[in-house]
């Protein structure tokens, strides 16, 4: 059974032999390739005939040596590479053309006639991958022509190697598609099952909140349960959408990124709706919608959560929230994720009796950014780890601790901040430059010798917001 070949490889053979036919005279040829599986003796299978209108060739090519044994080794992959070497005992008809012997004029050797039928090996990097049988219908081949024929054979050999590599890559791609399809089914199953307890959690939080008065200290806890369940539900929807887009791209054979860069010129400002939110490709599975947002309602739930977690972990917590009129130009969900990741990082690595704080300083009149400070009086971050701190999956010295983590939180926060024209500043240990960002209560209770501390400042563009009275 002939080995399958792509139209590109057939076109390569056709063009090369057609060019030879035009320059060297009437000829016919058959290209044989070795089967991928090892065989002794090797099997040479016809894959192309020139001219194609000739009778079909189906008989395998036999190339015996003087003892009647096949000398051309089969093409076979070794660890997915072409590493099978040609036999050292190949007959003269399968060797590459040699230069003229010493003392003999090369012009005479070049013009000396050779046989009308030649068997040229297809060799690529010392690996025999096939053979080409070529016949001149009018005369014998000259030696100089044989060298030209061997060059063509070398090009066909290189094309066949690329052909087999491409087939191998296509097989790997199909296998990868199949694995991704199975993974997608698992993701959809898990997401479906995740929604049930998540819905129950939100329902229990709402029922608990109804049974409490707003003055009850547990009322804010119940409210936080409801809010966090709604936040999880939004993330699940983004996750589900991202998986669906991956399924659609895989089904269509489209391997372009989920969010392609904009290649068209943007419309002029006059044609854009004035109130349209600015959309950017986000790292949360959806387009970021950059709009003016009041900062206080976005940080209040975070402060409540921080207080609860600090109390559970025997930490001190301080929240210095902004005025109600202060606003930022952000995607609301992205801000929650950024500040939440920074706060989680501080709470995770602080030691019992350390301070953790969330503070927003009043911006200067000429400033265009507002800073959200999240700090702790913990052990600090080693200097050698700081240049790599925002790299994905990097945990530095903490990788050797028993504190769980993935090394993604800071990388996600940094990526989201950059997409919203913001940045994250790191100060560790707490130096004089950090004093303005440390609450007086923390300064009064901090021992600089025992607590180097860490401070992250999330800088975001200021926006004018209208607060309902």
TIRO-213789 format. One record per residue (C-alpha): residue number from 0; residue in three letters; y, x, z. Coordinates in nm, 3 decimals, decimal comma. Example, Ala and Ser with C-alpha at 12.3 -4.5 7.8 and 13.67 -1.06 7.14 Angstrom:
REM residues 2
- resi	resn	yy	xx	zz
- 0	ALA	-0,450	1,230	0,780 .
- 1	SER	-0,106	1,367	0,714 .
***
This chain:
REM residues 469
- resi	resn	yy	xx	zz
- 0	UNK	0,000	0,000	0,000 .
- 1	UNK	0,333	0,157	-0,105 .
- 2	UNK	0,577	0,260	0,166 .
- 3	UNK	0,882	0,036	0,173 .
- 4	UNK	1,206	0,195	0,051 .
- 5	UNK	1,561	0,069	0,062 .
- 6	UNK	1,765	-0,004	-0,248 .
- 7	UNK	1,990	0,290	-0,159 .
- 8	UNK	1,701	0,537	-0,179 .
- 9	UNK	1,575	0,382	-0,505 .
- 10	UNK	1,928	0,410	-0,648 .
- 11	UNK	1,938	0,778	-0,546 .
- 12	UNK	1,612	0,851	-0,730 .
- 13	UNK	1,725	0,650	-1,033 .
- 14	UNK	2,062	0,822	-1,065 .
- 15	UNK	1,923	1,175	-1,021 .
- 16	UNK	1,645	1,134	-1,277 .
- 17	UNK	1,870	0,951	-1,521 .
- 18	UNK	2,113	1,242	-1,507 .
- 19	UNK	1,830	1,487	-1,574 .
- 20	UNK	1,712	1,275	-1,866 .
- 21	UNK	2,060	1,287	-2,021 .
- 22	UNK	2,103	1,662	-1,979 .
- 23	UNK	1,751	1,803	-2,026 .
- 24	UNK	1,590	1,559	-2,268 .
- 25	UNK	1,334	1,281	-2,254 .
- 26	UNK	1,133	1,289	-1,935 .
- 27	UNK	0,936	1,070	-1,701 .
- 28	UNK	0,868	1,118	-1,334 .
- 29	UNK	0,694	0,973	-1,032 .
- 30	UNK	0,816	1,026	-0,676 .
- 31	UNK	0,544	1,037	-0,411 .
- 32	UNK	0,598	1,039	-0,036 .
- 33	UNK	0,355	1,111	0,244 .
- 34	UNK	0,255	0,834	0,479 .
- 35	UNK	0,407	0,845	0,828 .
- 36	UNK	0,066	0,848	0,996 .
- 37	UNK	-0,119	1,178	1,009 .
- 38	UNK	-0,412	1,205	0,770 .
- 39	UNK	-0,649	1,479	0,657 .
- 40	UNK	-0,623	1,527	0,368 .
- 41	UNK	-0,270	1,382	0,347 .
- 42	UNK	-0,209	1,071	0,142 .
- 43	UNK	0,069	1,075	-0,114 .
- 44	UNK	0,189	0,727	-0,203 .
- 45	UNK	0,397	0,650	-0,517 .
- 46	UNK	0,734	0,504	-0,425 .
- 47	UNK	0,939	0,533	-0,747 .
- 48	UNK	0,871	0,576	-1,118 .
- 49	UNK	1,116	0,677	-1,392 .
- 50	UNK	1,170	0,508	-1,623 .
- 51	UNK	1,099	0,195	-1,422 .
- 52	UNK	0,980	0,010	-1,730 .
- 53	UNK	0,673	0,236	-1,744 .
- 54	UNK	0,333	0,120	-1,628 .
- 55	UNK	0,296	0,086	-1,254 .
- 56	UNK	0,145	0,391	-1,083 .
- 57	UNK	-0,080	0,309	-0,792 .
- 58	UNK	-0,321	0,603	-0,772 .
- 59	UNK	-0,249	0,845	-0,489 .
- 60	UNK	-0,147	1,201	-0,576 .
- 61	UNK	-0,416	1,469	-0,519 .
- 62	UNK	-0,298	1,824	-0,479 .
- 63	UNK	-0,601	2,054	-0,416 .
- 64	UNK	-0,581	2,427	-0,365 .
- 65	UNK	-0,824	2,682	-0,506 .
- 66	UNK	-1,094	2,572	-0,262 .
- 67	UNK	-1,042	2,204	-0,341 .
- 68	UNK	-0,869	2,126	-0,010 .
- 69	UNK	-0,539	1,942	0,014 .
- 70	UNK	-0,264	2,178	0,121 .
- 71	UNK	0,039	1,952	0,161 .
- 72	UNK	0,062	1,830	0,522 .
- 73	UNK	0,160	1,469	0,587 .
- 74	UNK	0,506	1,364	0,695 .
- 75	UNK	0,485	1,266	1,058 .
- 76	UNK	0,740	1,230	1,339 .
- 77	UNK	0,701	1,444	1,651 .
- 78	UNK	0,916	1,302	1,933 .
- 79	UNK	1,098	1,106	1,663 .
- 80	UNK	1,188	1,417	1,459 .
- 81	UNK	1,055	1,583	1,147 .
- 82	UNK	0,871	1,885	1,291 .
- 83	UNK	0,548	1,910	1,088 .
- 84	UNK	0,560	2,240	0,900 .
- 85	UNK	0,434	2,305	0,545 .
- 86	UNK	0,109	2,493	0,502 .
- 87	UNK	0,139	2,865	0,453 .
- 88	UNK	-0,130	2,847	0,183 .
- 89	UNK	0,050	2,616	-0,061 .
- 90	UNK	-0,041	2,687	-0,425 .
- 91	UNK	0,216	2,847	-0,654 .
- 92	UNK	0,297	2,514	-0,821 .
- 93	UNK	0,434	2,386	-0,490 .
- 94	UNK	0,649	2,684	-0,402 .
- 95	UNK	1,025	2,692	-0,453 .
- 96	UNK	1,141	2,896	-0,756 .
- 97	UNK	1,153	3,267	-0,680 .
- 98	UNK	1,403	3,522	-0,800 .
- 99	UNK	1,307	3,764	-1,076 .
- 100	UNK	1,087	4,057	-0,971 .
- 101	UNK	1,266	4,385	-0,920 .
- 102	UNK	1,331	4,568	-1,248 .
- 103	UNK	1,267	4,262	-1,470 .
- 104	UNK	1,571	4,098	-1,636 .
- 105	UNK	1,628	3,758	-1,484 .
- 106	UNK	1,751	3,614	-1,815 .
- 107	UNK	1,405	3,669	-1,965 .
- 108	UNK	1,235	3,508	-1,667 .
- 109	UNK	1,473	3,214	-1,679 .
- 110	UNK	1,406	3,148	-2,046 .
- 111	UNK	1,030	3,191	-2,021 .
- 112	UNK	0,851	2,860	-2,080 .
- 113	UNK	0,664	2,680	-1,806 .
- 114	UNK	0,421	2,389	-1,824 .
- 115	UNK	0,537	2,047	-1,950 .
- 116	UNK	0,423	1,877	-1,628 .
- 117	UNK	0,552	2,008	-1,297 .
- 118	UNK	0,464	1,912	-0,941 .
- 119	UNK	0,768	1,977	-0,723 .
- 120	UNK	0,740	1,953	-0,344 .
- 121	UNK	0,991	1,740	-0,157 .
- 122	UNK	1,081	1,975	0,127 .
- 123	UNK	1,342	1,921	0,395 .
- 124	UNK	1,394	2,193	0,656 .
- 125	UNK	1,051	2,343	0,584 .
- 126	UNK	0,884	2,004	0,617 .
- 127	UNK	0,699	1,867	0,315 .
- 128	UNK	0,773	1,494	0,294 .
- 129	UNK	0,638	1,425	-0,055 .
- 130	UNK	0,621	1,549	-0,412 .
- 131	UNK	0,775	1,468	-0,749 .
- 132	UNK	0,568	1,485	-1,066 .
- 133	UNK	0,795	1,526	-1,369 .
- 134	UNK	0,693	1,551	-1,737 .
- 135	UNK	0,900	1,660	-2,037 .
- 136	UNK	0,794	1,462	-2,347 .
- 137	UNK	0,923	1,707	-2,609 .
- 138	UNK	0,860	2,062	-2,486 .
- 139	UNK	0,771	2,282	-2,195 .
- 140	UNK	1,012	2,333	-1,908 .
- 141	UNK	1,208	2,656	-1,889 .
- 142	UNK	1,230	2,850	-1,566 .
- 143	UNK	1,605	2,790	-1,528 .
- 144	UNK	1,543	2,416	-1,570 .
- 145	UNK	1,272	2,425	-1,308 .
- 146	UNK	1,525	2,556	-1,054 .
- 147	UNK	1,755	2,268	-1,142 .
- 148	UNK	1,465	2,026	-1,100 .
- 149	UNK	1,385	2,173	-0,759 .
- 150	UNK	1,747	2,119	-0,650 .
- 151	UNK	1,715	1,754	-0,745 .
- 152	UNK	1,385	1,738	-0,557 .
- 153	UNK	1,555	1,883	-0,248 .
- 154	UNK	1,823	1,614	-0,268 .
- 155	UNK	1,560	1,342	-0,300 .
- 156	UNK	1,376	1,493	-0,001 .
- 157	UNK	1,691	1,485	0,211 .
- 158	UNK	1,752	1,125	0,105 .
- 159	UNK	1,398	1,031	0,203 .
- 160	UNK	1,437	1,193	0,545 .
- 161	UNK	1,753	0,989	0,599 .
- 162	UNK	1,563	0,684	0,475 .
- 163	UNK	1,289	0,728	0,736 .
- 164	UNK	1,540	0,799	1,009 .
- 165	UNK	1,728	0,483	0,914 .
- 166	UNK	1,404	0,281	0,925 .
- 167	UNK	1,329	0,423	1,270 .
- 168	UNK	1,679	0,333	1,389 .
- 169	UNK	1,640	-0,017	1,248 .
- 170	UNK	1,316	-0,058	1,441 .
- 171	UNK	1,487	0,062	1,758 .
- 172	UNK	1,772	-0,180	1,693 .
- 173	UNK	1,535	-0,473	1,648 .
- 174	UNK	1,355	-0,377	1,969 .
- 175	UNK	1,688	-0,354	2,148 .
- 176	UNK	1,786	-0,700	2,018 .
- 177	UNK	1,460	-0,838	2,152 .
- 178	UNK	1,513	-0,681	2,495 .
- 179	UNK	1,872	-0,806	2,505 .
- 180	UNK	1,750	-1,154	2,419 .
- 181	UNK	1,509	-1,144	2,711 .
- 182	UNK	1,783	-1,014	2,941 .
- 183	UNK	2,014	-1,292	2,824 .
- 184	UNK	1,756	-1,555	2,916 .
- 185	UNK	1,725	-1,401	3,263 .
- 186	UNK	2,105	-1,398	3,304 .
- 187	UNK	2,130	-1,764	3,204 .
- 188	UNK	1,847	-1,858	3,443 .
- 189	UNK	2,006	-1,670	3,733 .
- 190	UNK	2,348	-1,817	3,662 .
- 191	UNK	2,202	-2,166	3,655 .
- 192	UNK	2,024	-2,117	3,985 .
- 193	UNK	2,329	-1,947	4,138 .
- 194	UNK	2,543	-2,254	4,078 .
- 195	UNK	2,333	-2,476	4,305 .
- 196	UNK	2,386	-2,288	4,635 .
- 197	UNK	2,743	-2,212	4,533 .
- 198	UNK	2,818	-2,581	4,488 .
- 199	UNK	2,654	-2,654	4,823 .
- 200	UNK	2,861	-2,383	4,992 .
- 201	UNK	3,186	-2,529	4,860 .
- 202	UNK	3,080	-2,879	4,966 .
- 203	UNK	2,995	-2,766	5,319 .
- 204	UNK	3,332	-2,590	5,343 .
- 205	UNK	3,517	-2,907	5,241 .
- 206	UNK	3,319	-3,118	5,488 .
- 207	UNK	3,392	-2,871	5,766 .
- 208	UNK	3,763	-2,867	5,684 .
- 209	UNK	3,779	-3,248	5,698 .
- 210	UNK	3,639	-3,243	6,051 .
- 211	UNK	3,903	-2,998	6,175 .
- 212	UNK	4,269	-3,053	6,240 .
- 213	UNK	4,519	-2,814	6,079 .
- 214	UNK	4,600	-2,681	6,428 .
- 215	UNK	4,241	-2,574	6,490 .
- 216	UNK	4,194	-2,195	6,456 .
- 217	UNK	3,881	-2,259	6,248 .
- 218	UNK	4,072	-2,467	5,993 .
- 219	UNK	4,187	-2,155	5,807 .
- 220	UNK	3,827	-2,027	5,810 .
- 221	UNK	3,702	-2,347	5,646 .
- 222	UNK	3,986	-2,327	5,395 .
- 223	UNK	3,887	-1,969	5,311 .
- 224	UNK	3,526	-2,079	5,256 .
- 225	UNK	3,640	-2,340	5,006 .
- 226	UNK	3,874	-2,099	4,832 .
- 227	UNK	3,616	-1,821	4,801 .
- 228	UNK	3,354	-2,063	4,669 .
- 229	UNK	3,602	-2,175	4,401 .
- 230	UNK	3,676	-1,812	4,319 .
- 231	UNK	3,304	-1,744	4,280 .
- 232	UNK	3,269	-2,048	4,057 .
- 233	UNK	3,544	-1,916	3,829 .
- 234	UNK	3,376	-1,575	3,810 .
- 235	UNK	3,043	-1,742	3,727 .
- 236	UNK	3,207	-1,927	3,438 .
- 237	UNK	3,357	-1,601	3,307 .
- 238	UNK	3,016	-1,436	3,338 .
- 239	UNK	2,851	-1,723	3,153 .
- 240	UNK	3,111	-1,709	2,875 .
- 241	UNK	3,066	-1,334	2,837 .
- 242	UNK	2,688	-1,374	2,805 .
- 243	UNK	2,737	-1,652	2,548 .
- 244	UNK	2,965	-1,432	2,339 .
- 245	UNK	2,707	-1,154	2,354 .
- 246	UNK	2,439	-1,399	2,238 .
- 247	UNK	2,658	-1,512	1,948 .
- 248	UNK	2,734	-1,155	1,838 .
- 249	UNK	2,367	-1,059	1,856 .
- 250	UNK	2,259	-1,364	1,657 .
- 251	UNK	2,517	-1,292	1,388 .
- 252	UNK	2,435	-0,922	1,379 .
- 253	UNK	2,795	-0,850	1,479 .
- 254	UNK	2,828	-0,540	1,697 .
- 255	UNK	3,205	-0,541	1,718 .
- 256	UNK	3,355	-0,537	2,069 .
- 257	UNK	3,399	-0,867	2,250 .
- 258	UNK	3,775	-0,826	2,223 .
- 259	UNK	3,884	-0,659	1,900 .
- 260	UNK	4,218	-0,478	1,881 .
- 261	UNK	4,493	-0,668	1,706 .
- 262	UNK	4,534	-0,537	1,351 .
- 263	UNK	4,787	-0,785	1,214 .
- 264	UNK	5,159	-0,757	1,265 .
- 265	UNK	5,274	-0,981	1,551 .
- 266	UNK	5,495	-1,278	1,461 .
- 267	UNK	5,864	-1,241	1,522 .
- 268	UNK	6,008	-1,352	1,853 .
- 269	UNK	6,173	-1,647	1,683 .
- 270	UNK	5,835	-1,790	1,579 .
- 271	UNK	5,671	-1,751	1,920 .
- 272	UNK	5,676	-2,033	2,176 .
- 273	UNK	5,906	-1,932	2,458 .
- 274	UNK	5,663	-2,037	2,735 .
- 275	UNK	5,344	-1,894	2,581 .
- 276	UNK	5,167	-1,663	2,827 .
- 277	UNK	5,098	-1,308	2,715 .
- 278	UNK	4,724	-1,259	2,663 .
- 279	UNK	4,544	-0,929	2,694 .
- 280	UNK	4,176	-0,835	2,677 .
- 281	UNK	4,057	-0,835	3,037 .
- 282	UNK	3,775	-0,673	3,227 .
- 283	UNK	3,679	-1,002	3,394 .
- 284	UNK	3,524	-1,166	3,090 .
- 285	UNK	3,834	-1,361	2,983 .
- 286	UNK	4,175	-1,303	2,832 .
- 287	UNK	4,433	-1,208	3,093 .
- 288	UNK	4,725	-1,452	3,102 .
- 289	UNK	5,034	-1,266	3,220 .
- 290	UNK	5,283	-1,510	3,372 .
- 291	UNK	5,542	-1,504	3,654 .
- 292	UNK	5,361	-1,573	3,981 .
- 293	UNK	5,493	-1,612	4,337 .
- 294	UNK	5,339	-1,330	4,536 .
- 295	UNK	5,312	-1,496	4,878 .
- 296	UNK	5,049	-1,765	4,794 .
- 297	UNK	4,837	-1,501	4,620 .
- 298	UNK	4,833	-1,267	4,919 .
- 299	UNK	4,809	-1,519	5,205 .
- 300	UNK	4,437	-1,595	5,149 .
- 301	UNK	4,370	-1,223	5,122 .
- 302	UNK	4,541	-1,163	5,456 .
- 303	UNK	4,333	-1,438	5,618 .
- 304	UNK	4,013	-1,287	5,482 .
- 305	UNK	4,117	-0,939	5,591 .
- 306	UNK	4,186	-1,059	5,945 .
- 307	UNK	3,843	-1,224	5,969 .
- 308	UNK	3,655	-0,922	5,833 .
- 309	UNK	3,849	-0,679	6,053 .
- 310	UNK	3,770	-0,882	6,363 .
- 311	UNK	3,400	-0,885	6,275 .
- 312	UNK	3,397	-0,507	6,220 .
- 313	UNK	3,598	-0,422	6,535 .
- 314	UNK	3,906	-0,315	6,338 .
- 315	UNK	4,276	-0,385	6,392 .
- 316	UNK	4,451	-0,566	6,108 .
- 317	UNK	4,817	-0,613	6,022 .
- 318	UNK	4,968	-0,819	5,738 .
- 319	UNK	5,331	-0,783	5,630 .
- 320	UNK	5,365	-1,054	5,368 .
- 321	UNK	5,657	-1,088	5,123 .
- 322	UNK	5,928	-1,350	5,108 .
- 323	UNK	5,844	-1,672	4,929 .
- 324	UNK	6,093	-1,599	4,648 .
- 325	UNK	5,939	-1,267	4,550 .
- 326	UNK	5,735	-1,283	4,229 .
- 327	UNK	5,534	-1,057	3,999 .
- 328	UNK	5,434	-1,069	3,631 .
- 329	UNK	5,055	-1,084	3,654 .
- 330	UNK	4,735	-1,271	3,585 .
- 331	UNK	4,672	-1,455	3,913 .
- 332	UNK	4,296	-1,402	3,920 .
- 333	UNK	4,330	-1,037	3,824 .
- 334	UNK	4,574	-0,977	4,110 .
- 335	UNK	4,329	-1,131	4,356 .
- 336	UNK	4,053	-0,904	4,226 .
- 337	UNK	4,268	-0,588	4,234 .
- 338	UNK	4,407	-0,642	4,584 .
- 339	UNK	4,069	-0,770	4,705 .
- 340	UNK	3,891	-0,456	4,583 .
- 341	UNK	4,148	-0,229	4,750 .
- 342	UNK	4,129	-0,422	5,077 .
- 343	UNK	3,749	-0,424	5,068 .
- 344	UNK	3,756	-0,049	5,018 .
- 345	UNK	3,978	0,000	5,325 .
- 346	UNK	3,770	-0,231	5,545 .
- 347	UNK	3,444	-0,072	5,428 .
- 348	UNK	3,529	0,288	5,514 .
- 349	UNK	3,746	0,241	5,823 .
- 350	UNK	3,582	0,321	6,159 .
- 351	UNK	3,576	0,094	6,464 .
- 352	UNK	3,918	0,078	6,635 .
- 353	UNK	4,095	0,199	6,315 .
- 354	UNK	4,388	0,007	6,167 .
- 355	UNK	4,387	-0,162	5,829 .
- 356	UNK	4,703	-0,318	5,686 .
- 357	UNK	4,842	-0,513	5,393 .
- 358	UNK	5,216	-0,483	5,343 .
- 359	UNK	5,477	-0,563	5,079 .
- 360	UNK	5,808	-0,374	5,106 .
- 361	UNK	6,133	-0,529	4,986 .
- 362	UNK	6,216	-0,371	4,647 .
- 363	UNK	6,540	-0,189	4,579 .
- 364	UNK	6,799	-0,387	4,379 .
- 365	UNK	6,745	-0,168	4,071 .
- 366	UNK	6,366	-0,152	4,095 .
- 367	UNK	6,155	-0,320	3,827 .
- 368	UNK	5,825	-0,292	4,015 .
- 369	UNK	5,705	-0,416	4,351 .
- 370	UNK	5,456	-0,224	4,562 .
- 371	UNK	5,168	-0,385	4,750 .
- 372	UNK	5,044	-0,138	5,011 .
- 373	UNK	4,687	-0,145	5,145 .
- 374	UNK	4,610	0,131	5,391 .
- 375	UNK	4,387	0,239	5,676 .
- 376	UNK	4,378	0,504	5,947 .
- 377	UNK	4,022	0,601	5,860 .
- 378	UNK	3,879	0,943	5,776 .
- 379	UNK	4,071	0,975	5,448 .
- 380	UNK	3,950	1,079	5,103 .
- 381	UNK	3,855	1,444	5,034 .
- 382	UNK	4,092	1,622	4,800 .
- 383	UNK	3,807	1,716	4,564 .
- 384	UNK	3,711	1,349	4,522 .
- 385	UNK	4,059	1,217	4,446 .
- 386	UNK	4,083	1,318	4,073 .
- 387	UNK	3,761	1,123	4,005 .
- 388	UNK	3,820	0,829	4,237 .
- 389	UNK	3,897	0,577	3,962 .
- 390	UNK	3,603	0,674	3,741 .
- 391	UNK	3,332	0,414	3,703 .
- 392	UNK	3,028	0,461	3,931 .
- 393	UNK	3,187	0,760	4,108 .
- 394	UNK	3,152	0,755	4,487 .
- 395	UNK	3,199	1,120	4,576 .
- 396	UNK	3,111	1,213	4,931 .
- 397	UNK	3,033	0,849	5,014 .
- 398	UNK	2,733	0,860	4,783 .
- 399	UNK	2,554	1,050	5,061 .
- 400	UNK	2,642	0,794	5,330 .
- 401	UNK	2,462	0,476	5,431 .
- 402	UNK	2,763	0,263	5,331 .
- 403	UNK	2,661	0,047	5,033 .
- 404	UNK	2,870	0,053	4,717 .
- 405	UNK	2,863	0,079	4,338 .
- 406	UNK	3,172	0,290	4,267 .
- 407	UNK	3,318	0,014	4,049 .
- 408	UNK	3,580	-0,153	4,269 .
- 409	UNK	3,858	0,105	4,228 .
- 410	UNK	3,782	0,152	3,858 .
- 411	UNK	3,811	-0,224	3,796 .
- 412	UNK	4,137	-0,240	3,992 .
- 413	UNK	4,286	0,053	3,801 .
- 414	UNK	4,186	-0,094	3,464 .
- 415	UNK	4,334	-0,435	3,544 .
- 416	UNK	4,657	-0,281	3,676 .
- 417	UNK	4,703	-0,077	3,358 .
- 418	UNK	4,656	-0,388	3,143 .
- 419	UNK	4,940	-0,558	3,330 .
- 420	UNK	5,178	-0,260	3,299 .
- 421	UNK	5,110	-0,162	3,657 .
- 422	UNK	4,948	0,133	3,831 .
- 423	UNK	4,777	0,232	4,153 .
- 424	UNK	4,912	0,520	4,362 .
- 425	UNK	4,691	0,704	4,611 .
- 426	UNK	4,813	0,894	4,918 .
- 427	UNK	4,552	1,061	5,139 .
- 428	UNK	4,597	1,196	5,398 .
- 429	UNK	4,899	0,993	5,503 .
- 430	UNK	5,196	1,223	5,443 .
- 431	UNK	5,569	1,185	5,498 .
- 432	UNK	5,589	1,004	5,162 .
- 433	UNK	5,371	0,728	5,308 .
- 434	UNK	5,576	0,663	5,624 .
- 435	UNK	5,779	0,382	5,467 .
- 436	UNK	5,455	0,203	5,382 .
- 437	UNK	5,301	0,222	5,729 .
- 438	UNK	5,388	-0,066	5,965 .
- 439	UNK	5,565	0,042	6,289 .
- 440	UNK	5,282	-0,109	6,492 .
- 441	UNK	5,033	0,115	6,317 .
- 442	UNK	5,256	0,421	6,351 .
- 443	UNK	5,283	0,364	6,726 .
- 444	UNK	4,903	0,352	6,767 .
- 445	UNK	4,798	0,615	6,517 .
- 446	UNK	4,681	0,964	6,607 .
- 447	UNK	4,745	1,177	6,295 .
- 448	UNK	4,505	1,445	6,416 .
- 449	UNK	4,216	1,205	6,448 .
- 450	UNK	4,295	0,970	6,158 .
- 451	UNK	4,406	1,128	5,827 .
- 452	UNK	4,416	0,783	5,671 .
- 453	UNK	4,439	0,650	5,317 .
- 454	UNK	4,705	0,447	5,139 .
- 455	UNK	4,683	0,267	4,805 .
- 456	UNK	5,002	0,124	4,655 .
- 457	UNK	4,955	-0,133	4,380 .
- 458	UNK	5,268	-0,131	4,163 .
- 459	UNK	5,331	-0,442	3,951 .
- 460	UNK	5,628	-0,568	3,742 .
- 461	UNK	5,873	-0,790	3,931 .
- 462	UNK	5,929	-1,141	3,795 .
- 463	UNK	6,175	-1,418	3,873 .
- 464	UNK	5,996	-1,725	4,011 .
- 465	UNK	6,114	-2,068	4,109 .
- 466	UNK	5,987	-2,183	4,447 .
- 467	UNK	5,976	-2,558	4,508 .
- 468	UNK	6,189	-2,656	4,809 .
***
